Amino acid sequence: MAIGPRLEFRQAQSLVMTPQLQQAIKLLQLSQIDLAAYVEQELERNPLLEREEDGGSEANDAPSGDEGAEASELDAPEGPDMASIAEEGASTDAADAPNEADFANDFTNDSAADSQGAGLGPDASLANWSQTKGGSFDDEDQERQIAGEVTLREHLTSQIGVMFDDPVERAVATAFLEDLDESGYLTSNLADTAAKLGLTEARAKDILARLQTCEPTGVFARSLKECLALQLVERDRLDPIMARFVDNLELVGKRDIPGLMRVCGCDRDDVLDMIAEIKTLDPKPGLRFLRDEAQVLIPDVYVRRLGGGEWQVELNSDALPRLLVNTRYRALVGGPKAREDKAYLSECLAAANWLIKSLDQRATTILKVSSNLVAQQQAFFDKGIEHLRPLTLRDIASEIEMHESTVSRVTTNKYLACARGVFELKFFFTSAIASSEGGEAHSAEAVRHKIRQLIEAETSQSVLSDDKLVELLRSAGIEVARRTVAKYREAMGIASSVERRRQKMALA
């Protein structure tokens, strides 16, 4: 065979992801908040794009005459629909599509976060105590705090200015203030701070002791124990027994009442009284000055019951962005234009048309997926979480003839509101747990709910071990292994049977 250069023609197919295709795919997985921010950016960037006002679409009236001909000349070409876009992009973006195991892990993590109790946990868990605060403030100061007008730093700076006359001491106090975290705890080491400021450790400790008398009581503490002790000193309640109690907070977290009785040298009633008093203290006094803006959860879909047991699925129209192409504004800019101006207007018009089409197709796709999801999980809406059936992305994708990656994007950060609450769409996708009777498989989320119900019905004399939970679930037709029960229990933040028994005995 001769070796030499030659020309050949080869025909091949390849996927080209244009910026418009990437934008359309990106819009599918945006949440309501992210979508609103994206639309605002486009409104600022594109002069031919405007928000539709209630009561008419005057801005979208087509100009007549030469302007109409010019508008048709600049019209953007039709693009493919979103379903085909997402399916074509699946080969290049397959990593974005989670599988069933990913969804099960997400549910496990979400359930763990939602199931955290307000009980006493080891040391750091004491931060979940009652919101009743220690210390005292005048009404005006409290009103300013509620209004978010005063920060912790400002509140303490005003006190430092009155408390310290010596400029050196005031500078040292300000340095300590800089080392406070948002909870009011001192994060720096006393010895290191003293050395850095050129002070003796004794003088730095004296300044810190004066700072610890600031309001709110408990700030400038270096540990949880010191924070609680400062609040007890203010109440004149830090007697030797209470001091030993505070020094052994880890026993409080374990609900080890007998151990506390031995350490403190008092009876059970006194220990329970001290626990009740500790709960009234504030383990993080600085957080009352923290004003985080709560983000409102906006549902994308509403589900309502109709007559005859049917369910109606509709989009939240208030949350959908309504955009128009301002052709009248484009006509006003018209007239003889340079080639660069005409190219710019053409680009803006094409981008505006594509965005409006993409938003419309996004809404249609969300409604299509949600409607099929409600049809698949109708038993949940009728009877509750116990009847949630196993469901995968492939089940929905095959029903609506879309790619799994499209369904994955649609169900990400989208929420459904119904009479039973607000749920993320991916909540309805769970793995299957086999039935011990050979019937239909059970949803993993339904099994977790069953485990929670069994544990909530316990008494101090009938605490259920994981093995006993397996037996009860098997008798209910659910075939599950002990390690699975333990995994679900831990994910929901439920303690072991030994710990639960100790807690119930302490409360008895």
Secondary structure, DSSP 8 states (H G I E B T S, - for coil): ------------------HHHHHHHHHHT--HHHHHHHHHHHHHH-TTEEE--TT--GGG----THHHHHHHHH-------HHHHHHHHTTTSGGGS--HHHHHHHHHHHHHHHT--SS--SGGGGGGS-S---S---HHHHHHHHTT---HHHHHHHHHHHH--SHHHHHHHHHHHHTB-TTSBB-S-HHHHHHHHT--HHHHHHHHHHHTTSSSTTTTBSSHHHHHHHHHHHTT---HHHHHHHHTHHHHHTT-HHHHHHHHT--HHHHHHHHHHHHTS-S-GGGGG----------SEEEEE-GGG-EEEEE-GGGS--EEE-HHHHHHT-SS--HHHHHHHHHHHHHHHHHHHHHHHHHHHHHHHHHHHHHHTHHHHHH-GGG-----HHHHHHHHT--HHHHHHHTTT-EEEETTEEEEGGGG---EE-BTTSSS-EEHHHHHHHHHHHHHT--TT----HHHHHHHHHHTTB---HHHHHHHHHHTT---HHHHHHHHHHH-
